[in-house]
Amino acid sequence: MHRLARTMGDAHVSSLTGQTLVLCRIGTQDYALPLDAALRIVPLPALTVIPDSRPEICGWLNLYGRHVPVLDGRRLVGDPPHYDLSSHIVIINGEQDAATPVLGLLVDQVYGLISHLPTAMHPLKRAEAAGNLFCGIIQHDHRSCPVFDVAELRRMAA
């Protein structure tokens, strides 16, 4: 398991100031989520599967003796489930306690960090946001990246 800043390194952070986002890939699409909500990145370990769990929960991760639900990023975005040993889990903290992990988000790859100005994100209205899963879209390397609404992810895992 790696601390996020150590995993990503300074070379992948852009020179803009503002909110920093973790960049990840799910299927063929790039996505982002706020760095301040991501505690760490872990490689895909063995997950404990609970029968009859909600379909978006692909299993439970034992993180230092604390079991946290792991949301399947592919299911969330409408792709068929698929993961292998190269997949990553982004550990997301609690809203009230930033040091406590409350859930994981399974993604195909975590590949960098980007800082952006607040005005660089196009906010999404509730009707546009696919069930409130995304709070906005940013542009990065000529690609549009939907930004996950972390509060909605926390609600889904509760």
Backbone as CSV, one residue per row, in Angstrom:
resi,resn,N_x,N_y,N_z,CA_x,CA_y,CA_z,C_x,C_y,C_z
1,MET,0.842,-1.173,0.000,0.000,0.000,0.000,0.887,1.236,0.000
2,HIS,0.476,2.229,-0.697,1.298,3.423,-0.852,0.512,4.666,-0.489
3,ARG,1.193,5.598,0.135,0.594,6.919,0.327,0.497,7.556,-1.045
4,LEU,-0.554,8.303,-1.281,-0.814,8.821,-2.613,0.279,9.735,-3.119
5,ALA,0.724,10.696,-2.339,1.737,11.637,-2.815,3.022,10.914,-3.181
6,ARG,3.395,9.917,-2.417,4.601,9.168,-2.707,4.414,8.342,-3.980
7,THR,3.227,7.798,-4.187,2.947,6.979,-5.350,3.005,7.796,-6.634
8,MET,2.407,8.967,-6.615,2.300,9.765,-7.822,3.574,10.544,-8.120
9,GLY,4.252,11.034,-7.099,5.468,11.809,-7.314,5.168,13.197,-7.829
10,ASP,6.125,14.096,-7.705,5.939,15.481,-8.120,5.905,15.652,-9.629
11,ALA,6.463,14.728,-10.379,6.564,14.893,-11.825,5.206,14.894,-12.511
12,HIS,4.209,14.297,-11.884,2.903,14.186,-12.523,1.944,15.309,-12.145
13,VAL,2.358,16.238,-11.320,1.492,17.326,-10.884,1.702,18.515,-11.801
14,SER,0.622,19.068,-12.336,0.759,20.214,-13.231,1.125,21.456,-12.439
15,SER,1.512,22.496,-13.145,2.003,23.705,-12.484,0.900,24.688,-12.110
16,LEU,-0.345,24.412,-12.461,-1.433,25.309,-12.094,-1.680,25.242,-10.597
17,THR,-2.301,26.277,-10.062,-2.681,26.238,-8.653,-4.187,26.080,-8.564
18,GLY,-4.642,25.532,-7.494,-6.070,25.305,-7.303,-6.277,23.927,-6.722
19,GLN,-7.438,23.348,-6.950,-7.747,22.022,-6.436,-6.923,20.975,-7.184
20,THR,-6.408,20.008,-6.447,-5.658,18.917,-7.065,-6.564,17.701,-7.169
21,LEU,-6.526,17.056,-8.327,-7.357,15.895,-8.601,-6.491,14.682,-8.900
22,VAL,-6.967,13.510,-8.511,-6.354,12.234,-8.869,-6.950,11.826,-10.211
23,LEU,-6.097,11.505,-11.170,-6.553,11.067,-12.485,-6.530,9.546,-12.550
24,CYS,-7.622,8.971,-13.038,-7.688,7.519,-13.156,-8.414,7.157,-14.445
25,ARG,-8.280,5.902,-14.816,-8.930,5.410,-16.026,-9.844,4.256,-15.632
26,ILE,-11.047,4.308,-16.188,-12.006,3.214,-16.052,-12.458,2.897,-17.466
27,GLY,-12.156,1.697,-17.939,-12.436,1.369,-19.332,-11.589,2.252,-20.233
28,THR,-12.220,2.918,-21.180,-11.491,3.798,-22.101,-11.591,5.267,-21.718
29,GLN,-12.276,5.579,-20.634,-12.531,6.966,-20.232,-11.649,7.356,-19.049
30,ASP,-11.180,8.604,-19.054,-10.459,9.163,-17.914,-11.458,9.804,-16.959
31,TYR,-11.181,9.687,-15.655,-12.004,10.272,-14.609,-11.090,10.933,-13.592
32,ALA,-11.680,11.708,-12.697,-10.895,12.376,-11.661,-11.693,12.399,-10.367
33,LEU,-10.960,12.530,-9.248,-11.596,12.773,-7.967,-10.651,13.603,-7.118
34,PRO,-11.189,14.386,-6.190,-10.357,15.307,-5.407,-9.296,14.575,-4.585
35,LEU,-8.075,15.080,-4.656,-6.969,14.495,-3.904,-7.230,14.536,-2.405
36,ASP,-7.868,15.593,-1.917,-8.074,15.692,-0.468,-9.013,14.613,0.078
37,ALA,-9.716,13.904,-0.793,-10.582,12.806,-0.355,-9.905,11.445,-0.483
38,ALA,-8.762,11.390,-1.160,-8.076,10.118,-1.410,-6.956,9.912,-0.395
39,LEU,-7.086,8.884,0.413,-6.063,8.598,1.422,-4.851,7.901,0.827
40,ARG,-5.092,6.937,-0.052,-4.001,6.166,-0.632,-4.508,5.367,-1.820
41,ILE,-3.552,4.785,-2.543,-3.851,3.893,-3.658,-3.305,2.527,-3.269
42,VAL,-4.097,1.490,-3.466,-3.609,0.146,-3.184,-3.805,-0.716,-4.425
43,PRO,-2.867,-1.646,-4.667,-3.093,-2.599,-5.753,-4.253,-3.506,-5.372
44,LEU,-4.859,-4.104,-6.356,-6.023,-4.950,-6.102,-5.613,-6.189,-5.310
45,PRO,-6.066,-6.285,-4.069,-5.808,-7.492,-3.280,-6.994,-8.442,-3.431
46,ALA,-6.999,-9.467,-2.642,-8.169,-10.333,-2.592,-9.279,-9.586,-1.862
47,LEU,-10.432,-9.512,-2.474,-11.586,-8.873,-1.851,-12.498,-9.950,-1.278
48,THR,-13.145,-9.642,-0.182,-14.138,-10.534,0.396,-15.479,-10.200,-0.233
49,VAL,-16.075,-11.177,-0.873,-17.362,-10.974,-1.528,-18.464,-11.429,-0.583
50,ILE,-19.439,-10.565,-0.372,-20.594,-10.882,0.468,-21.764,-11.192,-0.466
51,PRO,-22.324,-12.407,-0.406,-23.447,-12.741,-1.283,-24.606,-11.760,-1.116
52,ASP,-25.282,-11.488,-2.206,-26.451,-10.617,-2.253,-26.151,-9.165,-1.896
53,SER,-24.880,-8.748,-2.035,-24.546,-7.326,-1.853,-25.119,-6.536,-3.019
54,ARG,-25.219,-5.242,-2.834,-25.656,-4.385,-3.935,-24.686,-4.559,-5.108
55,PRO,-25.162,-4.490,-6.354,-24.301,-4.782,-7.504,-23.104,-3.841,-7.660
56,GLU,-23.210,-2.606,-7.171,-22.089,-1.674,-7.317,-20.960,-1.948,-6.325
57,ILE,-21.215,-2.787,-5.312,-20.167,-3.156,-4.351,-19.558,-4.480,-4.803
58,CYS,-18.278,-4.429,-5.216,-17.634,-5.636,-5.739,-16.981,-6.462,-4.642
59,GLY,-16.902,-5.935,-3.434,-16.334,-6.689,-2.331,-15.940,-5.777,-1.185
60,TRP,-15.330,-6.382,-0.179,-14.882,-5.663,1.013,-13.381,-5.843,1.142
61,LEU,-12.690,-4.766,1.457,-11.236,-4.761,1.586,-10.859,-4.677,3.055
62,ASN,-9.979,-5.574,3.498,-9.451,-5.514,4.855,-8.270,-4.550,4.829
63,LEU,-8.464,-3.372,5.385,-7.445,-2.328,5.398,-7.006,-2.119,6.838
64,TYR,-5.909,-2.761,7.218,-5.376,-2.665,8.583,-6.418,-3.066,9.627
65,GLY,-7.153,-4.140,9.354,-8.131,-4.637,10.309,-9.500,-3.986,10.215
66,ARG,-9.649,-3.008,9.365,-10.942,-2.345,9.173,-11.454,-2.726,7.784
67,HIS,-12.650,-3.257,7.707,-13.221,-3.651,6.423,-14.008,-2.489,5.826
68,VAL,-13.671,-2.152,4.589,-14.362,-1.061,3.893,-14.953,-1.604,2.592
69,PRO,-16.145,-1.130,2.221,-16.734,-1.562,0.957,-15.961,-0.973,-0.217
70,VAL,-15.901,-1.736,-1.304,-15.230,-1.276,-2.518,-16.275,-1.173,-3.623
71,LEU,-16.431,0.041,-4.151,-17.354,0.276,-5.259,-16.655,-0.068,-6.570
72,ASP,-17.347,-0.766,-7.442,-16.807,-1.137,-8.745,-16.989,0.039,-9.702
73,GLY,-15.898,0.723,-10.019,-15.961,1.885,-10.901,-16.579,1.572,-12.248
74,ARG,-16.313,0.395,-12.782,-16.879,0.034,-14.088,-18.407,-0.052,-14.024
75,ARG,-18.929,-0.659,-12.982,-20.396,-0.729,-12.849,-20.999,0.660,-12.690
76,LEU,-20.310,1.519,-11.945,-20.830,2.868,-11.712,-20.981,3.654,-13.005
77,VAL,-20.064,3.435,-13.955,-20.102,4.215,-15.200,-20.758,3.454,-16.349
78,GLY,-21.354,2.295,-16.054,-22.105,1.570,-17.071,-21.291,0.607,-17.912
79,ASP,-20.031,0.364,-17.552,-19.208,-0.614,-18.260,-19.391,-1.984,-17.610
80,PRO,-19.128,-3.062,-18.362,-19.212,-4.384,-17.738,-18.089,-4.570,-16.719
81,PRO,-18.354,-5.286,-15.626,-17.311,-5.500,-14.617,-16.120,-6.248,-15.212
82,HIS,-14.931,-5.799,-14.877,-13.690,-6.471,-15.271,-12.570,-5.880,-14.441
83,TYR,-11.806,-6.725,-13.822,-10.619,-6.259,-13.125,-9.616,-7.396,-13.073
84,ASP,-8.355,-6.995,-12.936,-7.277,-7.967,-12.853,-6.232,-7.437,-11.883
85,LEU,-5.103,-8.091,-11.829,-4.085,-7.722,-10.850,-3.460,-6.357,-11.103
86,SER,-3.677,-5.769,-12.278,-3.142,-4.426,-12.535,-4.119,-3.323,-12.113
87,SER,-5.311,-3.699,-11.668,-6.294,-2.706,-11.220,-5.856,-2.081,-9.900
88,HIS,-6.416,-0.908,-9.602,-6.104,-0.192,-8.367,-7.388,0.105,-7.599
89,ILE,-7.223,0.304,-6.296,-8.326,0.768,-5.458,-7.902,2.090,-4.846
90,VAL,-8.713,3.130,-5.071,-8.485,4.425,-4.438,-9.234,4.392,-3.113
91,ILE,-8.507,4.563,-2.011,-9.122,4.564,-0.686,-9.601,5.981,-0.390
92,ILE,-10.885,6.129,-0.109,-11.502,7.436,0.108,-11.818,7.606,1.589
93,ASN,-11.518,8.808,2.085,-11.690,9.093,3.512,-13.132,9.448,3.853
94,GLY,-13.373,9.591,5.157,-14.686,9.983,5.648,-14.873,11.482,5.592
95,GLU,-16.109,11.909,5.494,-16.411,13.340,5.423,-16.066,14.042,6.731
96,GLN,-16.344,13.407,7.861,-16.091,14.019,9.161,-14.663,13.797,9.642
97,ASP,-14.070,12.668,9.268,-12.721,12.324,9.724,-11.864,12.002,8.507
98,ALA,-11.020,12.941,8.114,-10.221,12.798,6.898,-9.174,11.696,6.992
99,ALA,-8.888,11.191,8.186,-7.878,10.147,8.343,-8.479,8.741,8.343
100,THR,-9.795,8.632,8.343,-10.450,7.325,8.423,-10.939,6.882,7.049
101,PRO,-10.487,5.710,6.593,-10.985,5.206,5.310,-12.424,4.727,5.455
102,VAL,-13.268,5.085,4.497,-14.659,4.637,4.559,-15.063,3.799,3.355
103,LEU,-14.320,3.898,2.253,-14.653,3.097,1.084,-13.481,3.064,0.126
104,GLY,-13.568,2.134,-0.809,-12.607,2.064,-1.898,-13.333,2.217,-3.215
105,LEU,-12.636,2.729,-4.210,-13.174,2.839,-5.565,-12.245,2.054,-6.478
106,LEU,-12.748,0.970,-7.065,-11.963,0.134,-7.957,-11.891,0.785,-9.333
107,VAL,-10.670,1.030,-9.807,-10.438,1.630,-11.118,-9.430,0.768,-11.868
108,ASP,-9.365,0.941,-13.182,-8.406,0.174,-13.972,-6.978,0.658,-13.751
109,GLN,-6.810,1.971,-13.622,-5.471,2.533,-13.481,-5.552,3.906,-12.833
110,VAL,-4.612,4.207,-11.948,-4.399,5.563,-11.448,-3.109,6.028,-12.095
111,TYR,-3.135,7.178,-12.776,-1.950,7.544,-13.546,-1.405,8.936,-13.285
112,GLY,-1.983,9.712,-12.404,-1.381,11.016,-12.152,-2.243,11.933,-11.320
113,LEU,-1.715,13.125,-11.141,-2.392,14.202,-10.427,-2.404,15.423,-11.327
114,ILE,-3.434,16.249,-11.170,-3.492,17.513,-11.900,-4.091,18.562,-10.975
115,SER,-3.520,19.747,-11.018,-4.111,20.882,-10.304,-4.839,21.732,-11.326
116,HIS,-5.967,22.269,-10.931,-6.719,23.119,-11.854,-7.307,24.294,-11.091
117,LEU,-7.527,25.356,-11.810,-8.192,26.518,-11.232,-9.669,26.187,-11.042
118,PRO,-10.296,26.731,-10.013,-11.720,26.451,-9.797,-12.580,26.767,-11.021
119,THR,-12.190,27.766,-11.789,-12.973,28.139,-12.974,-12.782,27.167,-14.131
120,ALA,-11.813,26.249,-14.028,-11.543,25.308,-15.115,-12.514,24.129,-15.129
121,MET,-13.250,23.933,-14.030,-14.191,22.820,-13.991,-15.574,23.297,-14.406
122,HIS,-16.140,22.593,-15.371,-17.514,22.860,-15.798,-18.440,22.106,-14.844
123,PRO,-19.208,22.829,-14.007,-20.096,22.133,-13.067,-21.247,21.456,-13.806
124,LEU,-21.705,20.356,-13.260,-22.843,19.645,-13.833,-24.067,19.863,-12.964
125,LYS,-25.193,20.089,-13.599,-26.457,20.187,-12.878,-26.914,18.774,-12.541
126,ARG,-27.747,18.656,-11.531,-28.214,17.332,-11.102,-28.794,16.521,-12.254
127,ALA,-29.535,17.145,-13.129,-30.163,16.427,-14.237,-29.134,15.918,-15.244
128,GLU,-27.948,16.530,-15.281,-26.916,16.148,-16.245,-25.918,15.148,-15.675
129,ALA,-25.956,14.898,-14.381,-24.837,14.250,-13.698,-24.979,12.753,-13.486
130,ALA,-25.762,12.067,-14.277,-25.870,10.608,-14.186,-26.122,10.153,-12.754
131,GLY,-27.248,10.587,-12.197,-27.586,10.190,-10.837,-26.710,10.840,-9.794
132,ASN,-26.217,12.017,-10.075,-25.380,12.784,-9.144,-24.011,12.154,-8.905
133,LEU,-23.589,11.226,-9.739,-22.301,10.565,-9.575,-21.136,11.514,-9.845
134,PHE,-21.366,12.531,-10.679,-20.307,13.471,-11.049,-20.712,14.893,-10.697
135,CYS,-19.729,15.681,-10.257,-20.007,17.076,-9.904,-19.541,18.044,-10.980
136,GLY,-18.726,17.576,-11.924,-18.238,18.459,-12.972,-17.372,17.720,-13.969
137,ILE,-16.847,18.495,-14.932,-15.952,17.964,-15.967,-14.779,18.917,-16.100
138,ILE,-13.568,18.346,-16.180,-12.384,19.159,-16.454,-11.783,18.710,-17.778
139,GLN,-11.007,19.578,-18.370,-10.284,19.273,-19.600,-8.836,18.977,-19.229
140,HIS,-8.297,17.857,-19.710,-6.901,17.496,-19.441,-6.325,16.802,-20.671
141,ASP,-5.230,17.343,-21.182,-4.575,16.764,-22.368,-5.578,16.514,-23.496
142,HIS,-6.398,17.492,-23.775,-7.386,17.441,-24.857,-8.439,16.352,-24.653
143,ARG,-8.619,15.933,-23.407,-9.650,14.952,-23.086,-10.521,15.506,-21.976
144,SER,-11.789,15.189,-22.024,-12.711,15.587,-20.964,-12.724,14.509,-19.889
145,CYS,-12.582,14.938,-18.635,-12.566,14.009,-17.495,-13.711,14.345,-16.551
146,PRO,-14.724,13.487,-16.449,-15.742,13.700,-15.424,-15.106,13.592,-14.037
147,VAL,-15.567,14.434,-13.113,-15.042,14.457,-11.746,-16.088,13.828,-10.825
148,PHE,-15.682,12.758,-10.131,-16.596,12.082,-9.214,-17.010,13.009,-8.081
149,ASP,-18.279,12.931,-7.703,-18.794,13.621,-6.524,-18.545,12.686,-5.337
150,VAL,-17.551,13.006,-4.527,-17.132,12.126,-3.436,-18.250,11.936,-2.414
151,ALA,-19.036,12.959,-2.155,-20.155,12.821,-1.213,-21.142,11.761,-1.709
152,GLU,-21.366,11.711,-3.007,-22.269,10.701,-3.570,-21.658,9.305,-3.456
153,LEU,-20.351,9.173,-3.675,-19.695,7.872,-3.504,-19.822,7.399,-2.058
154,ARG,-19.615,8.321,-1.118,-19.753,7.964,0.303,-21.182,7.514,0.611
155,ARG,-22.157,8.215,0.038,-23.557,7.857,0.264,-23.847,6.461,-0.299
156,MET,-23.309,6.171,-1.473,-23.551,4.874,-2.105,-22.962,3.721,-1.297
157,ALA,-21.842,3.973,-0.633,-21.163,2.915,0.125,-21.732,2.743,1.529
158,ALA,-22.530,3.708,1.972,-23.056,3.651,3.354,-24.101,2.561,3.501
